[in-house]
Amino acid sequence: MTREQAVTEASRCLVCYAAPCEEACPAYVRITTFIRRIRFGDFGAALRKIVEDNVLAGTCGMTCPKDLQCEQACVLGAIGKPIAIRDLQLAAHLYGFSGLASVPRPGAARVAVIGGGPAGLACAHYLKKLGLGAVIYDRADRLGGMLTRGIPEYRIAKEVAEREIGFVTDGLQVTRSAGARDLSLAGLKQQGFDAVFLATGLWESRLPQVEGRDLPGVYDGSALLADLAEGRAVLPAEGSRVAVVGGGNTACDVALSLKLRVGGDVTVYYRRTRDEMPAFTHEINDALVNGVKFEYLVSPVAVEGKARVLGLRLVRNRLGEPDRSGRKRPVPIEGSEFKVACDAVVFAAGGGPDAGWLERAFGVAPGEAGRIPVDMATLATAVPGVFAGGDLVREKGLVVEAVRDGRIAASSIADYLGEHK
């Protein structure tokens, strides 16, 4: 949006009392207040209001699933077109960022933030606002987690993410080291830290245990997206036939990224039906519009080939009884195996936590669903002084929810430190 378009769009807002859009926002942003400020052309004041609750305003202005949240709840949607809330939030960032004042430098660092993705960044920022120092540890060369190493550039402007990361980290110590995994609660306490926030995300590969998984031409979806973001990906040859296995946003992002770069025949194979796919509707539609194919109710059995990938063997499924997620469980149909010829296979079912390290170093172990159990009101784990948030505790993997977790954790940590002076 231009400035003029943003002001015009903001003027459509009814400024509802007890606005349903605000109830639908995971970060509890005061939407009607910031829109009213845009209406009068004060983008700086609009952004300052948003950042009170969501320090990654610009990033969420590009990544939030608006059709499932604020815009879906807008009352104008019932009679026409809802307010373009997400676009207005991005406009606030684009035209108001220069008026965003730096947060004063905090005192001595007492909190170790492990992970520099959205949850870790938000936690560090809101700790800083509370006057508490933090050190951010991340094993990657660049902070941002999925913002800079996972979400493709056609979905997020990296300069916006980098600008927000710079704002958050101003005045904070950042330790970038592959040895971050060697951190432990005992070691951090010896260094003078009184609390830890775990926000390491789900970066551990979860390739299925199928024959042929180690063949050249088999990729892990999350790792491939990270390599693409870093410009070091070794891609299939142009025009290759690619099979992508999975049904979430990672699978759709991988499929569309490869379709745009490699061309060829790119097909997503998913074990349930489209109705059960966890990917956002707009991600599926974007892939379809760009020529990605989808085949449902199929599961991989083996990758075929010798020196390289030659094909993928799959089995057809029927839906059985619901599992723990509430979705119907895929049940293989006996005698239904079939083969598809392909030159590369990408397993894109998402990653998992580094469970062994988390348990060994911090005494927290993921539960059956692969997430760390926490008190959802405070994000405190069962280990005193250890808190966790983001993908480690939630299944949706939304940036806006990770930001909310960081803010909640900062408040909870401040309370904890106040009680343990």
PyMOL commands that set and color helices and strands:
alter all, ss='L'
color gray80, all
select helices_A, chain A and resi 3-10+20-24+31-39+43-51+57-63+66-68+70-73+75-78+85-99+118-129+146-149+158-169+178-182+185-190+221-230+249-262+274-276+281-289+355-362+390-392+399-419
alter helices_A, ss='H'
color red, helices_A
select strands_A, chain A and resi 109-114+133-138+173-176+195-198+218-220+241-245+265-269+293-295+298-305+309-322+328-332+338-341+344-347+386-388
alter strands_A, ss='S'
color yellow, strands_A
deselect
rebuild
show_as cartoon
